[in-house]
């Protein structure tokens, strides 16, 4: 498969137009057209509806898009790994849920660097769906996450239970409903338990799918929210946030998922997992 053709296909998807795709890639429009035609011939499918208003994906084009992204990502990774200096003896690509990077993700990264200086490290932030996909395709070798879909040749280790606390920017007692409450979507289990606990509450006007973003907004705008204890403990100590007394708490289990083939090349892995789990 021609990598240039794949990148051209993705550029057309991104820009919605063959002319703008040519500008993005710094090639002529005829080159873009030729690459697209070659790709469509190889697949035996028309990938775009071409109209005056631009280029829209066909049904086969939608299906092909994710494969094109994976193949170009793998090619980029192959280029990176084959150009490493000779003192590098192993490679570890880590995926990390964006909410786990502060503290746990960074600690894991630093521990690997300390235990194995000859290992080339890279870290990639993502949501759970991204991490599952990257593990399955081999784009990452390990992932720190909350609710993994573990497949054959992968090993998941439960590291800890992450406690979610209701915190407020102003000291206050527990109330039926805070009009400045910020809802942080912390996964399917949290959604269910939160709905059961606050069944008679109103629908929040502000929702975040990321605890890190929610924390930043909370500190700026004020209000209250359920956030991971490890994210807010510093702000509680500084009196910038205050735990709400008697508020129910929730928890999320944190996992480290390893692709077994990659992990077999890491002699430091078992000690690292034991330390993180402790």
C-alpha positions as CSV (number, residue, x, y, z in Angstrom):
1,X,0.0,0.0,0.0
2,X,1.3,3.5,-1.0
3,X,1.8,5.6,2.2
4,X,1.7,8.8,0.1
5,X,-1.7,7.7,-1.2
6,X,-2.9,7.0,2.3
7,X,-1.7,10.4,3.5
8,X,-3.4,12.1,0.5
9,X,-6.7,10.3,1.3
10,X,-6.5,11.5,5.0
11,X,-5.7,15.1,3.8
12,X,-8.8,15.1,1.6
13,X,-10.9,13.9,4.6
14,X,-9.4,16.6,6.8
15,X,-9.8,19.5,4.3
16,X,-12.9,18.3,2.5
17,X,-11.5,19.4,-0.8
18,X,-8.9,18.1,-3.3
19,X,-7.5,21.6,-3.9
20,X,-7.0,22.3,-0.2
21,X,-5.5,18.8,0.2
22,X,-2.9,19.6,-2.5
23,X,-2.1,22.8,-0.7
24,X,-1.7,21.0,2.6
25,X,0.6,18.4,1.1
26,X,2.5,20.9,-1.0
27,X,1.8,19.0,-4.2
28,X,-0.2,19.7,-7.4
29,X,-3.9,19.0,-7.6
30,X,-3.2,16.5,-10.5
31,X,-0.9,14.6,-8.1
32,X,-3.7,14.4,-5.5
33,X,-6.2,13.2,-8.1
34,X,-3.7,10.6,-9.4
35,X,-3.0,9.2,-5.9
36,X,-6.7,9.1,-5.1
37,X,-7.5,7.3,-8.3
38,X,-4.7,4.8,-7.7
39,X,-6.0,4.1,-4.2
40,X,-9.6,3.6,-5.4
41,X,-8.3,1.2,-8.1
42,X,-6.4,-0.8,-5.5
43,X,-9.4,-1.1,-3.3
44,X,-12.0,-1.5,-6.1
45,X,-14.2,1.1,-4.3
46,X,-15.0,4.8,-4.8
47,X,-13.9,6.6,-1.7
48,X,-15.4,10.1,-2.2
49,X,-18.4,11.8,-3.8
50,X,-16.8,14.7,-5.6
51,X,-19.0,17.8,-5.9
52,X,-18.5,21.5,-6.5
53,X,-18.9,22.1,-2.8
54,X,-16.1,19.6,-2.0
55,X,-15.4,15.9,-1.4
56,X,-17.6,13.8,0.8
57,X,-16.8,10.2,2.0
58,X,-18.7,7.4,0.5
59,X,-19.8,4.5,2.7
60,X,-16.6,2.5,1.7
61,X,-14.6,5.7,2.4
62,X,-16.0,5.9,5.9
63,X,-15.0,2.3,6.6
64,X,-11.5,2.7,5.1
65,X,-10.7,5.9,7.0
66,X,-9.8,4.2,10.3
67,X,-7.6,1.6,8.5
68,X,-5.8,4.4,6.7
69,X,-5.1,6.2,10.0
70,X,-3.8,3.0,11.6
71,X,-1.5,2.2,8.7
72,X,0.0,5.7,8.5
73,X,0.5,5.6,12.3
74,X,2.2,2.2,12.1
75,X,4.4,3.5,9.3
76,X,5.4,6.6,11.4
77,X,6.1,4.3,14.4
78,X,8.2,1.9,12.2
79,X,10.3,4.9,11.0
80,X,10.8,6.1,14.5
81,X,11.8,2.8,15.9
82,X,14.2,1.8,13.1
83,X,16.1,5.1,13.4
84,X,16.9,4.8,17.1
85,X,20.5,5.0,18.2
86,X,22.4,1.8,19.0
87,X,22.5,2.3,22.7
88,X,18.7,1.9,22.8
89,X,17.9,-1.8,23.6
90,X,14.1,-1.7,24.0
91,X,11.1,0.4,23.1
92,X,8.0,1.1,25.2
93,X,5.1,3.1,23.8
94,X,2.6,4.0,26.6
95,X,-1.0,5.1,26.2
96,X,-2.4,6.9,29.2
97,X,-6.0,8.1,29.9
98,X,-5.7,11.9,30.0
99,X,-7.0,12.0,33.6
100,X,-4.4,9.5,34.8
101,X,-1.3,11.4,33.6
102,X,-1.0,13.7,36.6
103,X,0.7,11.6,39.3
104,X,0.2,8.0,38.2
105,X,1.0,8.4,34.5
106,X,4.0,10.6,35.1
107,X,5.2,8.4,38.0
108,X,5.1,5.3,35.7
109,X,7.0,7.1,33.0
110,X,9.7,8.3,35.4
111,X,10.0,4.9,37.0
112,X,10.6,3.2,33.6
113,X,13.2,5.9,32.7
114,X,15.0,5.2,36.0
115,X,14.8,1.4,35.9
116,X,15.8,1.1,32.2
117,X,17.7,4.1,30.7
118,X,18.3,2.1,27.5
119,X,14.5,1.9,26.8
120,X,13.1,4.4,24.4
121,X,9.9,5.8,25.8
122,X,6.9,7.6,24.2
123,X,3.6,8.5,25.9
124,X,0.3,9.1,24.1
125,X,-2.9,10.6,25.7
126,X,-6.3,9.2,24.8
127,X,-9.8,8.2,25.8
128,X,-10.6,4.6,26.6
129,X,-11.7,3.8,23.0
130,X,-8.5,5.2,21.7
131,X,-6.4,3.2,24.1
132,X,-8.2,-0.1,23.3
133,X,-7.7,0.5,19.6
134,X,-4.0,1.4,20.0
135,X,-3.4,-1.7,22.1
136,X,-5.2,-3.9,19.6
137,X,-3.2,-2.6,16.6
138,X,0.1,-2.5,18.5
139,X,0.5,1.3,18.3
140,X,1.0,1.2,22.1
141,X,2.6,-1.5,24.2
142,X,1.0,-0.6,27.5
143,X,-1.9,1.6,28.7
144,X,-3.0,3.1,32.0
145,X,-6.7,3.2,31.9
146,X,-10.0,2.7,33.8
147,X,-12.2,0.2,32.0
148,X,-10.1,-1.8,29.5
149,X,-11.4,-4.3,26.9
150,X,-8.8,-6.9,27.4
151,X,-8.1,-9.3,24.5
152,X,-6.0,-12.4,23.9
153,X,-2.3,-11.8,24.4
154,X,-2.9,-8.9,26.7
155,X,-2.6,-8.8,30.5
156,X,-4.5,-6.4,32.7
157,X,-3.4,-5.6,36.3
158,X,-5.6,-3.7,38.7
159,X,-3.4,-1.1,40.3
160,X,-5.6,0.8,42.7
161,X,-9.1,2.2,43.4
162,X,-9.2,5.9,42.6
163,X,-11.5,7.8,45.1
164,X,-13.8,10.5,43.7
165,X,-14.5,13.3,46.2
166,X,-17.2,16.0,46.0
167,X,-15.2,19.3,46.4
168,X,-16.3,22.9,46.4
169,X,-14.5,26.2,45.9
170,X,-16.4,27.5,49.0
171,X,-16.8,25.7,52.3
172,X,-20.4,24.5,52.5
173,X,-22.6,21.8,53.9
174,X,-24.1,19.0,51.8
175,X,-27.2,20.3,50.0
176,X,-29.8,18.7,47.8
177,X,-28.7,20.6,44.8
178,X,-25.9,23.0,44.0
179,X,-26.8,25.3,41.0
180,X,-23.1,25.6,40.3
181,X,-22.5,21.9,40.3
182,X,-20.2,20.7,37.5
183,X,-20.8,17.1,36.3
184,X,-17.7,15.2,35.4
185,X,-18.4,12.0,33.4
186,X,-16.2,9.4,35.1
187,X,-17.3,6.3,33.2
188,X,-20.3,4.0,33.0
189,X,-20.3,2.8,36.6
190,X,-20.0,6.3,37.9
191,X,-22.9,7.5,35.8
192,X,-25.1,4.7,37.1
193,X,-24.2,5.2,40.8
194,X,-24.3,9.0,40.5
195,X,-27.8,8.8,39.0
196,X,-29.0,6.5,41.8
197,X,-27.5,8.7,44.6
198,X,-28.8,12.0,43.2
199,X,-32.0,10.7,41.7
200,X,-34.0,13.8,42.6
201,X,-31.3,16.4,41.5
202,X,-31.6,18.7,38.5
203,X,-29.6,18.2,35.3
204,X,-26.3,20.0,35.6
205,X,-25.8,22.9,33.1
206,X,-22.0,22.2,32.8
207,X,-20.5,18.8,32.0
208,X,-17.0,17.7,31.3
209,X,-15.7,14.4,30.0
210,X,-12.2,15.1,31.4
211,X,-11.4,15.6,35.1
212,X,-8.3,17.6,34.4
213,X,-10.3,20.1,32.3
214,X,-13.1,20.1,34.9
215,X,-10.6,21.0,37.7
216,X,-9.2,23.9,35.7
217,X,-12.7,25.2,35.0
218,X,-13.8,24.7,38.6
219,X,-10.9,26.7,40.0
220,X,-11.7,29.6,37.6
221,X,-15.5,29.6,37.6
222,X,-16.3,28.3,41.1
223,X,-18.8,25.6,42.1
224,X,-18.5,22.0,43.0
225,X,-17.6,18.7,41.3
226,X,-16.7,15.1,41.9
227,X,-13.0,14.8,41.1
228,X,-10.2,12.3,41.7
229,X,-8.7,12.7,45.2
230,X,-5.1,12.7,43.8
231,X,-5.9,15.7,41.6
232,X,-7.5,17.8,44.3
233,X,-5.5,16.9,47.4
234,X,-3.0,19.8,46.8
235,X,-5.8,22.3,46.4
236,X,-7.5,21.0,49.5
237,X,-4.3,21.5,51.5
238,X,-4.0,25.0,50.1
239,X,-7.7,25.7,51.0
240,X,-8.5,26.5,47.3
241,X,-10.9,23.5,47.4
242,X,-13.0,22.1,50.3
243,X,-14.4,18.6,50.6
244,X,-18.1,18.7,51.2
245,X,-18.8,17.0,54.5
246,X,-20.9,13.8,54.5
247,X,-21.1,13.8,50.7
248,X,-21.1,10.2,49.2
249,X,-17.9,9.3,47.6
250,X,-17.3,7.1,44.5
251,X,-14.4,5.2,43.1
252,X,-12.9,4.0,39.8
253,X,-10.5,1.1,39.4
254,X,-7.2,1.9,37.6
255,X,-5.6,-0.8,35.4
256,X,-2.3,-1.2,33.6
257,X,-2.7,-3.2,30.4
258,X,0.3,-4.8,28.7
259,X,0.7,-6.3,25.3
260,X,2.3,-9.6,26.3
261,X,4.7,-9.8,23.3
262,X,6.2,-6.3,24.1
263,X,6.2,-7.0,27.9
264,X,8.3,-10.1,27.4
265,X,11.2,-7.8,26.4
266,X,11.1,-5.7,29.6
267,X,12.9,-7.4,32.5
268,X,11.9,-4.5,34.8
269,X,8.2,-4.9,34.2
270,X,7.2,-7.2,37.1
271,X,8.9,-5.1,39.7
272,X,7.3,-2.0,38.2
273,X,3.8,-3.5,38.3
274,X,4.3,-4.7,41.9
275,X,5.4,-1.2,43.0
276,X,2.6,0.6,41.2
277,X,0.0,-1.8,42.6
278,X,1.4,-1.4,46.1
